């Protein structure tokens, strides 16, 4: 386990931090597009600052040596994403056991499976259970 987000090898946050230092957006990751609005571009509906705060808060919750709590700003992010804090903690600590394929909202899973010409949305029940309030 890494001590800081920037030293967490093979993670999206490390990729984002390294790209931000160069003033770039990682090609393989969706950009942050802010809050939901009309004509919103494709991307993650919160800011990079919110993302970093959420990652830091999550680390404080799940690490024994960094005890803390979900801050009000992180709770706001989870509320916008419609993910209860208890579910977020379960997802972040047991992700590999809960999900065995694509993960996301049911419409996105359906689109993904149609694109790959799959008949079943593997893991849809867990996505519904843990990602929807």
DRENPA-3360 file (N, C-alpha, C; in nm, 2 decimals, always signed):
BEGIN
1 = XXXXXXXX = +0.08/-0.12/+0.00/+0.00/+0.00/+0.00/+0.09/+0.12/+0.00 ~ +0.05/+0.22/-0.08/+0.13/+0.34/-0.09/+0.10/+0.44/+0.02 ~ +0.20/+0.52/+0.05/+0.17/+0.62/+0.16/+0.11/+0.75/+0.11 ~ +0.12/+0.78/-0.02/+0.06/+0.90/-0.08/+0.00/+0.86/-0.22 ~ -0.10/+0.94/-0.26/-0.16/+0.91/-0.39/-0.05/+0.91/-0.51 ~ +0.04/+1.00/-0.50/+0.14/+1.02/-0.61/+0.24/+0.90/-0.61 ~ +0.25/+0.82/-0.50/+0.34/+0.71/-0.50/+0.27/+0.58/-0.52 ~ +0.14/+0.58/-0.55/+0.06/+0.46/-0.57/+0.07/+0.41/-0.71;
9 = XXXXXXXX = +0.16/+0.32/-0.73/+0.19/+0.27/-0.86/+0.07/+0.20/-0.92 ~ +0.06/+0.21/-1.06/-0.05/+0.14/-1.13/-0.19/+0.19/-1.10 ~ -0.20/+0.32/-1.06/-0.34/+0.37/-1.03/-0.37/+0.49/-1.12 ~ -0.50/+0.52/-1.13/-0.54/+0.63/-1.22/-0.49/+0.76/-1.15 ~ -0.50/+0.77/-1.02/-0.46/+0.90/-0.96/-0.31/+0.93/-0.98 ~ -0.23/+0.83/-0.98/-0.08/+0.86/-1.00/-0.07/+0.90/-1.15 ~ -0.14/+0.84/-1.24/-0.14/+0.88/-1.38/-0.18/+1.02/-1.40 ~ -0.29/+1.06/-1.33/-0.35/+1.19/-1.34/-0.25/+1.29/-1.28;
17 = XXXXXXXX = -0.19/+1.26/-1.17/-0.09/+1.35/-1.11/+0.03/+1.38/-1.20 ~ +0.08/+1.27/-1.25/+0.20/+1.28/-1.34/+0.17/+1.36/-1.47 ~ +0.05/+1.34/-1.52/+0.00/+1.41/-1.64/-0.02/+1.56/-1.60 ~ -0.08/+1.59/-1.49/-0.11/+1.72/-1.45/+0.02/+1.80/-1.43 ~ +0.13/+1.74/-1.38/+0.26/+1.81/-1.37/+0.30/+1.85/-1.50 ~ +0.27/+1.78/-1.61/+0.31/+1.81/-1.74/+0.21/+1.90/-1.81 ~ +0.10/+1.93/-1.74/-0.01/+2.01/-1.80/-0.09/+1.93/-1.90 ~ -0.10/+1.80/-1.89/-0.17/+1.72/-1.98/-0.29/+1.64/-1.92;
25 = XXXXXXXX = -0.37/+1.59/-2.01/-0.48/+1.50/-1.97/-0.44/+1.36/-2.01 ~ -0.44/+1.26/-1.92/-0.41/+1.12/-1.97/-0.50/+1.08/-2.08 ~ -0.45/+1.03/-2.19/-0.53/+0.99/-2.30/-0.62/+0.87/-2.27 ~ -0.58/+0.78/-2.18/-0.65/+0.66/-2.15/-0.76/+0.68/-2.04 ~ -0.77/+0.80/-1.99/-0.86/+0.83/-1.88/-0.96/+0.94/-1.92 ~ -1.09/+0.93/-1.88/-1.18/+1.03/-1.91/-1.14/+1.16/-1.83 ~ -1.17/+1.28/-1.90/-1.14/+1.40/-1.83/-1.25/+1.44/-1.72 ~ -1.21/+1.52/-1.63/-1.31/+1.58/-1.54/-1.38/+1.69/-1.61;
33 = XXXXXXXX = -1.52/+1.69/-1.60/-1.60/+1.79/-1.67/-1.68/+1.88/-1.58 ~ -1.67/+1.86/-1.45/-1.74/+1.94/-1.36/-1.88/+1.88/-1.33 ~ -1.97/+1.96/-1.27/-2.10/+1.92/-1.23/-2.19/+1.90/-1.36 ~ -2.30/+1.83/-1.34/-2.39/+1.80/-1.44/-2.46/+1.93/-1.49 ~ -2.47/+1.94/-1.62/-2.53/+2.06/-1.68/-2.57/+2.03/-1.83 ~ -2.64/+2.12/-1.89/-2.68/+2.10/-2.03/-2.56/+2.09/-2.12 ~ -2.57/+2.01/-2.22/-2.46/+1.99/-2.32/-2.32/+1.95/-2.25 ~ -2.33/+1.87/-2.15/-2.21/+1.83/-2.08/-2.12/+1.74/-2.17;
41 = XXXXXXXX = -1.99/+1.76/-2.18/-1.91/+1.67/-2.26/-1.89/+1.54/-2.19 ~ -1.84/+1.44/-2.27/-1.82/+1.31/-2.21/-1.71/+1.32/-2.11 ~ -1.73/+1.27/-1.99/-1.63/+1.28/-1.89/-1.68/+1.25/-1.75 ~ -1.60/+1.27/-1.65/-1.64/+1.25/-1.51/-1.70/+1.37/-1.45 ~ -1.82/+1.36/-1.39/-1.90/+1.48/-1.35/-1.86/+1.53/-1.21 ~ -1.73/+1.56/-1.20/-1.68/+1.63/-1.08/-1.54/+1.68/-1.12 ~ -1.49/+1.76/-1.03/-1.36/+1.83/-1.06/-1.24/+1.74/-1.01 ~ -1.12/+1.77/-1.07/-1.00/+1.70/-1.03/-0.98/+1.72/-0.88;
49 = XXXXXXXX = -1.00/+1.84/-0.83/-0.99/+1.87/-0.69/-1.08/+1.78/-0.60 ~ -1.20/+1.76/-0.64/-1.30/+1.67/-0.57/-1.24/+1.53/-0.57 ~ -1.19/+1.49/-0.69/-1.14/+1.35/-0.70/-1.02/+1.33/-0.60 ~ -0.93/+1.42/-0.60/-0.82/+1.41/-0.51/-0.86/+1.41/-0.36 ~ -0.96/+1.49/-0.33/-1.01/+1.49/-0.19/-1.08/+1.36/-0.16 ~ -1.15/+1.31/-0.25/-1.22/+1.18/-0.23/-1.12/+1.07/-0.21 ~ -1.02/+1.06/-0.29/-0.91/+0.96/-0.28/-0.84/+0.97/-0.14 ~ -0.81/+1.09/-0.10/-0.74/+1.12/+0.03/-0.83/+1.08/+0.14;
57 = XXXXXXXX = -0.96/+1.12/+0.14/-1.05/+1.08/+0.25/-1.07/+0.93/+0.26 ~ -1.08/+0.87/+0.14/-1.10/+0.72/+0.14/-0.97/+0.65/+0.20 ~ -0.86/+0.70/+0.17/-0.73/+0.65/+0.23/-0.73/+0.66/+0.38 ~ -0.78/+0.78/+0.43/-0.79/+0.80/+0.57/-0.88/+0.70/+0.64 ~ -0.99/+0.67/+0.57/-1.09/+0.58/+0.63/-1.04/+0.44/+0.64 ~ -0.98/+0.39/+0.53/-0.95/+0.25/+0.52/-0.81/+0.21/+0.58 ~ -0.73/+0.30/+0.61/-0.60/+0.27/+0.66/-0.60/+0.29/+0.81 ~ -0.55/+0.19/+0.88/-0.54/+0.19/+1.03/-0.46/+0.30/+1.08;
65 = XXXXXXXX = -0.35/+0.34/+1.01/-0.26/+0.44/+1.06/-0.30/+0.58/+1.02 ~ -0.41/+0.60/+0.95/-0.45/+0.73/+0.91/-0.60/+0.75/+0.93 ~ -0.65/+0.71/+1.05/-0.79/+0.72/+1.08/-0.85/+0.86/+1.06 ~ -0.97/+0.86/+1.00/-1.03/+0.99/+0.97/-1.18/+0.96/+0.93 ~ -1.24/+1.05/+0.86/-1.38/+1.03/+0.82/-1.40/+1.10/+0.68 ~ -1.50/+1.06/+0.62/-1.54/+1.12/+0.49/-1.58/+1.27/+0.52 ~ -1.51/+1.36/+0.46/-1.53/+1.50/+0.48/-1.67/+1.54/+0.41 ~ -1.72/+1.66/+0.45/-1.84/+1.70/+0.39/-1.83/+1.72/+0.24;
73 = XXXXXXXX = -1.71/+1.76/+0.19/-1.69/+1.78/+0.04/-1.69/+1.64/-0.03 ~ -1.63/+1.54/+0.03/-1.64/+1.41/-0.02/-1.78/+1.35/-0.02 ~ -1.85/+1.38/+0.09/-1.99/+1.33/+0.10/-2.07/+1.40/-0.01 ~ -2.04/+1.52/-0.04/-2.12/+1.59/-0.15/-2.09/+1.52/-0.28 ~ -1.97/+1.48/-0.31/-1.93/+1.40/-0.43/-2.01/+1.27/-0.43 ~ -2.01/+1.20/-0.32/-2.08/+1.07/-0.32/-2.23/+1.09/-0.34 ~ -2.29/+1.20/-0.28/-2.43/+1.23/-0.30/-2.46/+1.26/-0.45 ~ -2.37/+1.33/-0.52/-2.39/+1.36/-0.66/-2.39/+1.23/-0.74;
81 = XXXXXXXX = -2.30/+1.14/-0.70/-2.28/+1.01/-0.77/-2.39/+0.91/-0.73 ~ -2.47/+0.95/-0.62/-2.58/+0.86/-0.57/-2.52/+0.74/-0.51 ~ -2.41/+0.75/-0.44/-2.34/+0.63/-0.38/-2.34/+0.66/-0.23 ~ -2.41/+0.58/-0.15/-2.40/+0.59/+0.00/-2.26/+0.57/+0.05 ~ -2.22/+0.65/+0.15/-2.08/+0.64/+0.21/-2.05/+0.49/+0.25 ~ -2.15/+0.42/+0.31/-2.12/+0.28/+0.35/-2.09/+0.20/+0.23 ~ -2.16/+0.22/+0.12/-2.13/+0.14/-0.01/-1.99/+0.18/-0.06 ~ -1.96/+0.31/-0.06/-1.83/+0.35/-0.11/-1.72/+0.28/-0.03;
89 = XXXXXXXX = -1.73/+0.27/+0.10/-1.62/+0.20/+0.18/-1.62/+0.05/+0.14 ~ -1.73/-0.01/+0.13/-1.74/-0.15/+0.09/-1.67/-0.17/-0.05 ~ -1.71/-0.08/-0.15/-1.65/-0.09/-0.28/-1.50/-0.08/-0.28 ~ -1.45/+0.02/-0.21/-1.31/+0.05/-0.21/-1.23/-0.05/-0.13 ~ -1.28/-0.12/-0.04/-1.21/-0.22/+0.04/-1.22/-0.36/-0.02 ~ -1.33/-0.39/-0.09/-1.36/-0.52/-0.14/-1.39/-0.53/-0.29 ~ -1.33/-0.44/-0.37/-1.36/-0.42/-0.51/-1.34/-0.56/-0.58 ~ -1.23/-0.62/-0.57/-1.20/-0.74/-0.64/-1.29/-0.86/-0.61;
97 = XXXXXXXX = -1.34/-0.86/-0.49/-1.44/-0.97/-0.45/-1.58/-0.94/-0.50 ~ -1.61/-0.81/-0.51/-1.75/-0.77/-0.55/-1.77/-0.77/-0.70 ~ -1.66/-0.74/-0.78/-1.68/-0.72/-0.92/-1.58/-0.81/-1.00 ~ -1.63/-0.87/-1.11/-1.54/-0.96/-1.19/-1.54/-0.92/-1.33 ~ -1.58/-0.80/-1.37/-1.58/-0.76/-1.51/-1.60/-0.61/-1.51 ~ -1.67/-0.56/-1.61/-1.70/-0.42/-1.63/-1.78/-0.38/-1.51 ~ -1.76/-0.25/-1.47/-1.83/-0.19/-1.35/-1.89/-0.06/-1.40 ~ -2.01/-0.04/-1.36/-2.07/+0.09/-1.39/-2.22/+0.09/-1.37;
105 = XXXXXXXX = -2.28/+0.20/-1.41/-2.43/+0.21/-1.40/-2.49/+0.11/-1.50 ~ -2.61/+0.07/-1.48/-2.67/-0.03/-1.56/-2.68/+0.01/-1.71 ~ -2.71/+0.13/-1.74/-2.72/+0.17/-1.89/-2.58/+0.16/-1.95 ~ -2.47/+0.20/-1.88/-2.34/+0.19/-1.93/-2.30/+0.05/-1.95 ~ -2.33/-0.04/-1.86/-2.30/-0.18/-1.87/-2.37/-0.24/-1.99 ~ -2.50/-0.20/-2.01/-2.57/-0.25/-2.13/-2.51/-0.21/-2.26 ~ -2.47/-0.08/-2.26/-2.40/-0.03/-2.38/-2.27/-0.11/-2.41 ~ -2.19/-0.13/-2.30/-2.07/-0.20/-2.31/-2.09/-0.34/-2.36;
113 = XXXXXXXX = -2.19/-0.41/-2.31/-2.21/-0.55/-2.35/-2.26/-0.55/-2.49 ~ -2.34/-0.46/-2.53/-2.39/-0.45/-2.67/-2.27/-0.43/-2.77 ~ -2.18/-0.34/-2.73/-2.06/-0.31/-2.81/-1.98/-0.44/-2.83 ~ -1.97/-0.52/-2.72/-1.89/-0.64/-2.73/-1.97/-0.76/-2.78 ~ -2.10/-0.74/-2.81/-2.19/-0.84/-2.85/-2.21/-0.95/-2.75 ~ -2.21/-0.91/-2.63/-2.24/-1.01/-2.52/-2.39/-1.01/-2.48 ~ -2.44/-1.12/-2.45/-2.58/-1.13/-2.42/-2.61/-1.10/-2.27 ~ -2.51/-1.12/-2.18/-2.54/-1.10/-2.04/-2.45/-0.99/-1.99;
121 = XXXXXXXX = -2.50/-0.92/-1.89/-2.43/-0.81/-1.82/-2.37/-0.87/-1.69 ~ -2.26/-0.94/-1.70/-2.19/-1.00/-1.59/-2.17/-0.90/-1.48 ~ -2.21/-0.93/-1.36/-2.19/-0.84/-1.25/-2.29/-0.73/-1.23 ~ -2.40/-0.73/-1.31/-2.50/-0.62/-1.31/-2.57/-0.62/-1.17 ~ -2.59/-0.73/-1.11/-2.66/-0.73/-0.98/-2.57/-0.66/-0.87 ~ -2.44/-0.68/-0.87/-2.35/-0.61/-0.78/-2.34/-0.46/-0.81 ~ -2.34/-0.43/-0.94/-2.33/-0.29/-0.97/-2.46/-0.22/-0.92 ~ -2.57/-0.28/-0.94/-2.70/-0.23/-0.90/-2.70/-0.21/-0.74;
129 = XXXXX = -2.65/-0.32/-0.68/-2.66/-0.32/-0.53/-2.56/-0.21/-0.47 ~ -2.44/-0.20/-0.52/-2.34/-0.12/-0.45/-2.32/+0.02/-0.51 ~ -2.37/+0.04/-0.64/-2.35/+0.17/-0.70/-2.47/+0.26/-0.70 ~ -2.59/+0.20/-0.66/-2.71/+0.28/-0.67/-2.77/+0.28/-0.53 ~ -2.81/+0.40/-0.49/-2.87/+0.42/-0.36/-3.01/+0.36/-0.35;
% end
